Amino acid sequence: MNVVEPTVAQRTLEHRLADLPEFAFSHIKMGYVLLKKLDQDKLTAVVEYVASNFSKRSRYDPDMAAKLSGVDKNIVGDLLSAVALTVGSVFDIDVSKEDFFNYAPKGLILDEVKPVVGEIIDAALERKESLN
């Protein structure tokens, strides 16, 4: 039986996601649920906001994220955390969204949010050059 060894990029992704503290799971999961509820324009605006600020290593403004998403500023941090984790995990390595799903900690990504998480990964991978 042939066993395919993970690539260096896949191992890097695995380590990045393994470092996620378990206490953060509920916030990330809530962020993905909030993202799933956004219409396409708002989702795109939030992902673009995080991605464009990600390369600058700046902090995200909850007021701006709330304005872009329509999510209450008291819980928009969960949404920002979910996008930042997703973008930050894949922006500089050669991985696929399937890799992200395979290496994500068990229970972090619910089946019903996989499509929106996939969209975020696709957007991050498309913007790879501008994020580095």
C-alpha positions in Angstrom: 0.0 0.0 0.0 1.3 3.4 -1.0 1.2 6.0 1.8 1.5 9.5 0.5 3.6 11.7 2.9 2.3 15.2 3.5 4.1 18.0 1.8 6.0 20.6 3.8 3.1 23.1 3.1 0.6 20.6 4.4 2.7 20.0 7.6 3.0 23.7 8.1 -0.8 24.0 7.8 -1.3 21.2 10.2 1.0 22.8 12.8 -0.7 26.2 12.4 -4.1 24.7 13.0 -3.0 22.5 15.8 -1.7 25.5 17.7 -5.3 26.9 17.9 -6.3 26.9 21.6 -9.4 24.8 22.3 -11.0 27.7 24.2 -11.0 29.7 20.9 -13.1 27.0 19.1 -16.5 28.4 20.2 -15.5 31.9 18.9 -14.2 30.6 15.6 -17.3 28.4 15.1 -19.6 31.3 15.9 -17.7 33.4 13.4 -18.2 30.9 10.7 -21.9 30.7 11.5 -22.1 34.5 11.3 -20.3 34.5 8.0 -22.6 31.9 6.6 -25.6 34.3 7.3 -24.1 37.2 5.3 -25.2 38.0 1.8 -22.5 37.7 -0.8 -21.7 41.4 -1.0 -21.1 41.6 2.8 -19.1 38.4 2.9 -16.9 39.7 0.1 -16.5 43.1 1.8 -15.5 41.5 5.1 -13.0 39.1 3.5 -11.5 41.9 1.5 -11.2 44.1 4.6 -9.4 41.4 6.6 -7.2 40.3 3.6 -6.2 43.9 2.8 -5.3 44.6 6.4 -3.7 41.2 7.0 -0.5 42.0 5.0 0.0 45.1 7.0 -0.2 43.2 10.3 -2.6 45.8 11.6 -5.5 45.4 14.0 -9.0 45.1 12.7 -11.5 47.8 13.6 -14.6 46.2 15.0 -16.7 49.3 14.1 -15.6 49.0 10.5 -16.2 45.2 10.4 -19.7 45.7 12.0 -20.4 48.3 9.4 -19.3 46.1 6.5 -21.1 43.0 7.8 -24.1 44.3 9.5 -23.2 42.2 12.5 -23.4 43.7 16.0 -20.0 45.1 17.1 -20.2 43.2 20.3 -19.9 39.9 18.5 -18.2 40.9 15.3 -14.9 39.9 16.8 -15.8 36.2 16.3 -16.4 36.9 12.7 -13.1 38.7 12.3 -11.3 35.9 14.2 -12.7 33.2 11.8 -11.7 35.1 8.7 -8.2 36.0 10.1 -7.6 32.4 11.1 -8.6 31.1 7.7 -6.7 33.6 5.7 -3.7 33.4 8.0 -3.5 29.7 7.8 -3.2 29.5 4.0 -1.9 32.8 2.7 1.8 31.9 2.3 1.8 28.2 1.6 0.8 26.0 -1.3 -2.3 24.2 0.1 -5.8 23.7 -1.0 -9.1 24.1 0.7 -9.3 20.4 1.0 -6.1 20.5 2.9 -7.6 23.1 5.3 -10.6 20.9 5.9 -8.4 17.8 6.4 -6.1 19.4 8.9 -8.5 21.6 10.8 -9.1 20.3 14.4 -12.0 18.0 14.7 -15.2 19.8 15.5 -13.9 23.3 14.4 -15.7 23.4 11.1 -19.3 22.3 11.0 -20.6 20.8 7.8 -23.1 23.6 7.3 -20.4 26.2 7.2 -17.9 24.4 4.9 -19.1 26.3 1.8 -18.5 29.7 3.3 -15.1 28.6 4.7 -14.3 27.3 1.3 -15.1 30.7 -0.2 -12.8 32.4 2.3 -10.0 30.0 1.5 -10.5 30.5 -2.3 -10.4 34.3 -1.8 -7.2 34.0 0.3 -5.5 31.7 -2.2 -6.5 34.1 -5.1 -4.9 37.0 -3.3 -1.8 35.1 -2.2 0.6 37.4 -4.0 -0.8 40.6 -2.4 -0.9 39.1 1.1 2.8 38.2 1.2 
